[in-house]
Amino acid sequence: MADRVEPKPAQLPLPGGQEGAVVRLHPLLCGEATWPDAWPHRRGGPLTKLRALGFRESRNDWVPIPLVAFLVEHPGFGPFLIDTGLDPSVAEDPRENLGRLVSATGAKTVEMKPEQAVPAQLRERRVDPNDVGLVVMTHLHYDHASGVSQFPRATFLVTGREWEAAHGRAAVTKGYRAGHVDHPFNWHAIDFDERGVSSFSTFGRAFDLFGDGSVHLLSTPGHTRGHMSVLLHTGAGDVLAVGDAAYTRRTLRTGHLPAFMDDEHLFRRSLREIQLFSEQRPDAVLIPGHDMGAWRTLEPVYG
């Protein structure tokens, strides 16, 4: 692998914006896994994290979860992705791509079919993977970034804080694999602390991706240091890809926290911004990061 590249500062908005634009959103199921319910909904007591890893948890309390990405079609910019799903090799051997440490925990339960790889799903929708000009990374955990190598022609947008976290000390123990992202691709870093950042709706820090109101990048740290969510203005209404700022509808509804967070205070703050948005926009569709029940209610296409 080539030497690690450093992302360039992102220049937003991107070209291609159109006044009054709406996008089409395609949710993509890229695989499935199972984990103890104590992972997304932490238990009390001194064994909280051990129970999240399955210690003293009945297999009856393990739940299926979707591993996902999204295809977005913008009328001026063209097709782009939110996250990359899993590398096609995971369908044959999860350990090869995901690594021993990840595979020894929740990832050992990953199930993926070859046709669930994002490039295959794009072709099924008559989108050439080489035409994907942009990938917005909500964050760089293995289940979101495993497929990065499949899109060498794309520009990748990630927050600078997330890039730093993925290359920090003991990053592999926090869900990152440097091999997923250290490709000499066109990486660009977003800084939600820069002077030009604005707010949007209930979110304190946001960027209008194309300057036309069709896609907003929202700072929602807590799950990871640089996590972001994506709000899409589709022809069918607004859809919020929450990412892992909330794994489940239960967390969105009740505020029940997961077992593992990079920063609990920031997680709570981001979650509250999302909840307030939902209260003010009850017509909007919210898609939590890993809720199979919620996933099964989604439309194949929005817009």
SVG drawing of the C-alpha trace seen along z (x, -y; Angstrom):
<svg xmlns="http://www.w3.org/2000/svg" viewBox="-46 -33 51 51">
<polyline fill="none" stroke="black" stroke-width="0.4" points="0.0,0.0 1.2,-3.5 2.2,-5.9 -0.7,-7.3 -2.2,-10.4 -3.5,-13.4 -6.8,-14.9 -7.0,-18.3 -9.3,-21.0 -12.8,-20.6 -14.1,-23.6 -17.8,-23.7 -20.3,-24.0 -19.4,-21.6 -20.2,-22.5 -23.4,-21.2 -26.0,-22.8 -29.3,-23.7 -31.9,-26.0 -34.8,-24.0 -33.0,-20.7 -34.3,-17.5 -32.4,-14.2 -33.3,-10.6 -32.2,-8.3 -31.7,-4.6 -31.0,-2.7 -28.6,0.1 -28.5,3.2 -24.8,4.3 -24.9,7.2 -26.2,8.3 -24.7,9.1 -25.9,10.0 -24.9,8.5 -26.1,8.6 -29.0,6.2 -26.8,4.9 -24.6,3.3 -27.1,0.7 -29.0,0.5 -26.5,0.7 -27.2,2.5 -26.5,1.1 -23.9,2.4 -20.2,3.0 -20.4,5.5 -21.9,3.1 -19.2,3.4 -18.6,7.1 -22.3,7.7 -22.3,5.7 -19.7,8.1 -21.9,11.0 -20.6,12.0 -23.5,13.5 -25.9,12.6 -28.2,15.3 -28.1,15.9 -31.8,15.3 -30.9,11.7 -28.8,11.2 -30.5,9.2 -30.0,8.9 -28.7,5.6 -28.4,4.1 -25.0,3.0 -25.8,0.2 -24.9,-2.5 -26.9,-4.9 -26.9,-5.9 -27.9,-9.5 -28.7,-10.9 -28.4,-14.7 -29.7,-16.4 -26.7,-18.6 -23.8,-16.7 -24.8,-13.2 -24.6,-10.0 -22.8,-9.9 -22.7,-7.6 -23.1,-7.9 -20.6,-5.4 -19.3,-2.4 -20.7,0.7 -18.5,3.8 -15.7,4.9 -16.8,7.7 -14.2,10.0 -16.2,10.0 -18.7,12.3 -16.0,15.0 -13.9,14.3 -14.8,11.5 -11.4,11.8 -9.4,11.0 -10.9,7.5 -12.2,6.8 -9.2,8.1 -8.8,10.5 -9.7,8.2 -13.0,7.1 -13.8,10.6 -13.3,11.9 -16.1,9.7 -19.3,8.7 -17.9,9.0 -17.6,12.8 -21.4,12.8 -21.3,10.8 -23.2,12.3 -22.9,10.8 -23.8,12.0 -21.6,11.0 -24.5,9.2 -24.8,6.9 -21.5,5.2 -22.2,1.6 -20.8,1.7 -23.0,4.6 -26.1,2.8 -25.2,-0.3 -25.0,1.6 -28.4,3.2 -29.7,-0.4 -28.0,-1.3 -25.4,-3.4 -21.8,-2.8 -19.6,-2.7 -17.0,-4.7 -19.5,-7.6 -19.7,-7.9 -17.9,-11.2 -18.3,-11.6 -18.5,-9.5 -19.6,-11.2 -18.3,-9.2 -20.5,-9.5 -17.5,-8.1 -14.7,-5.6 -15.6,-2.5 -15.0,0.8 -18.7,1.5 -18.9,-1.9 -15.5,-2.2 -14.7,1.4 -15.6,0.8 -13.5,-2.4 -11.1,-0.7 -14.0,-0.1 -14.2,-3.8 -10.7,-5.0 -12.1,-7.8 -14.3,-9.4 -13.7,-12.3 -14.1,-11.2 -15.5,-13.7 -14.8,-13.1 -14.4,-15.3 -10.8,-16.1 -11.5,-14.9 -12.7,-11.6 -9.6,-11.2 -7.4,-11.9 -9.4,-9.4 -9.0,-6.7 -5.2,-7.1 -4.9,-7.7 -3.5,-5.4 -5.3,-2.1 -7.6,-3.0 -8.1,0.7 -9.7,1.2 -12.2,-1.5 -13.5,0.0 -11.1,-1.4 -8.8,0.3 -6.2,-1.9 -6.1,0.5 -9.6,-0.5 -8.9,-4.2 -5.1,-4.6 -5.5,-4.6 -4.0,-7.4 -7.4,-8.6 -8.8,-12.1 -9.6,-12.7 -11.0,-16.0 -11.6,-17.0 -14.5,-19.0 -14.0,-21.3 -17.2,-22.0 -15.2,-24.4 -14.2,-26.7 -15.6,-30.3 -17.8,-29.5 -19.9,-26.8 -23.6,-27.6 -26.5,-26.1 -29.5,-24.4 -32.8,-23.7 -32.0,-22.2 -28.4,-21.4 -25.8,-23.8 -23.2,-23.0 -24.0,-22.2 -22.8,-22.6 -25.0,-22.9 -23.2,-20.4 -24.2,-21.9 -25.4,-25.3 -29.0,-24.5 -30.5,-23.0 -30.8,-19.5 -28.2,-17.9 -26.9,-19.1 -24.0,-17.6 -24.7,-17.7 -22.1,-17.6 -23.2,-14.8 -20.2,-13.7 -20.3,-11.4 -20.4,-7.9 -17.1,-8.8 -15.1,-12.0 -16.0,-13.3 -19.3,-11.6 -21.7,-13.4 -25.3,-12.7 -26.8,-13.6 -30.1,-15.3 -31.5,-14.8 -34.3,-16.8 -35.9,-14.2 -38.9,-14.4 -40.8,-12.4 -39.8,-14.7 -36.9,-15.0 -34.9,-11.9 -32.3,-12.0 -29.6,-9.4 -28.7,-9.4 -25.8,-7.1 -24.5,-5.8 -25.5,-8.9 -28.4,-6.6 -28.3,-2.9 -32.1,-2.3 -35.5,-3.8 -35.6,-3.0 -32.7,-5.3 -34.3,-8.0 -37.5,-7.7 -36.3,-7.2 -32.7,-8.3 -31.5,-4.8 -27.7,-5.0 -25.4,-2.3 -22.7,-0.6 -19.8,-2.2 -19.4,-5.9 -16.4,-8.0 -17.8,-10.8 -21.1,-10.4 -21.7,-14.1 -21.4,-14.8 -23.5,-11.8 -26.3,-13.1 -26.1,-16.5 -26.1,-15.2 -29.0,-12.9 -31.0,-15.7 -30.5,-17.8 -31.8,-14.8 -34.8,-14.3 -35.7,-18.0 -35.5,-17.9 -37.9,-14.9 -40.3,-16.8 -40.3,-19.8 -40.4,-17.8 -42.6,-14.8 -43.1,-14.2 -39.3,-13.5 -38.1,-10.0 -35.3,-9.2 -33.1,-6.2 -31.1,-5.0 -27.7,-3.3 -28.4,0.4 -32.1,1.1 -33.4,4.0 -37.0,3.3 -36.6,-0.3 -34.8,0.8 -37.5,3.2 -40.0,0.3 -38.0,-1.8 -39.0,-2.5 -36.7,-1.1 -36.3,-4.7 -37.2,-8.1 -37.8,-10.8"/>
</svg>
